[in-house]
Amino acid sequence: MSNLQAALDHKFGVRNGVRIINDVLVEYPGDMPSADDQAQWIAEYNARLAIINQIEALESTATPRRIREMAANPAWMNALDAKIAALRAKLD
């Protein structure tokens, strides 16, 4: 299932004159974007969402126990931070 509204909001910000019914763009200010353009925007949004989900999953592994263990051996936390930083760089 695609999320055209979220993809448009992410790509262009909230715009007046946009109307979507059942995930179909029915009104758009200016020229109506092609189906290929819409599919591309949805794919870009879904890719971004997947990266955000990966970041959240990695961040959730930094439990209080792991953070305490980091005092003795910070290698795990440094590796985790590097993975998160690499994923965040893809969002820019």
N, C-alpha and C positions, 0 to 999 in steps of 0.2 A: 504494500500500500504506500503510495506516495503522499507527500505532504506539501502540496503546491503552495498553500498559504504561508507556511513557515519558510519555505524556500524563497518565496518572493520577499517576505519581510526581512530575511537575512540578507538577500542580495541588494535590495533597494531601500530598505526601511519601510515603514508603514506609509502607504500612499493612498490618497483619496482617489476615488473613481475605479478602484479595483473591486471586482465582484467574482467570487468563486462559489459555484454550486456543485456539490458532490465531487469535489476535487477537479472541476472543469472550470477553466477561466472563461467567463462569459462577458465580462466588461473589463476594459483596460484603457487607461488614458493614452491617447495617441494610437500608433499602429499596434494591432494585436500581435504579440510575439508568436513565432511559429511553434509547432509542437516539438520540434527538435530543440529550440531554445529552452522551452519549458522543461523538457526532459533533462537537458544539461544542467539547469539551475537546481532541479531536484537531486540529480546525482552529486553535484557539488555540496549541497546541503547535507545529504546523507553521508557523504565522506567525512565532512566536518563533524557530524554527530557521532560517527564511529570513532573518530579520534578522541573526542571528548569523553566518550564512554570508556575508552582504553585508559585515559588519564585518571578518570574516577576510580577504575578498578585498581590501578597501580597505587593511587593515593590511599585506598582503603586497606592496603597491606601494611601500612605504617601504623601498626597497633601500638598501644602503650608498652607492651612487652618488648616489641622490636625496638622501640625508641630507647628503652632502658638498656637493651643489649648494645645499642649503638655506642654507648659510652665506652665500652670495652673494645669494640671492633666496629668502626664506622664504615667499613667497606660495603656492607649491604645497603646502607642508607645512601651512600655516595653513588652506588650503581643505580639505585632506584631514582634518585634525583636526576641522574644523567638521562635515564629513559624518559622520564616525565618532561625534561627540558627539550629533548629531541622531538617528542610529540607536540609540545606547545609551539615549537618553531614551525611545524607544518601548518599551524592555524593562522600564521601571519601572512 
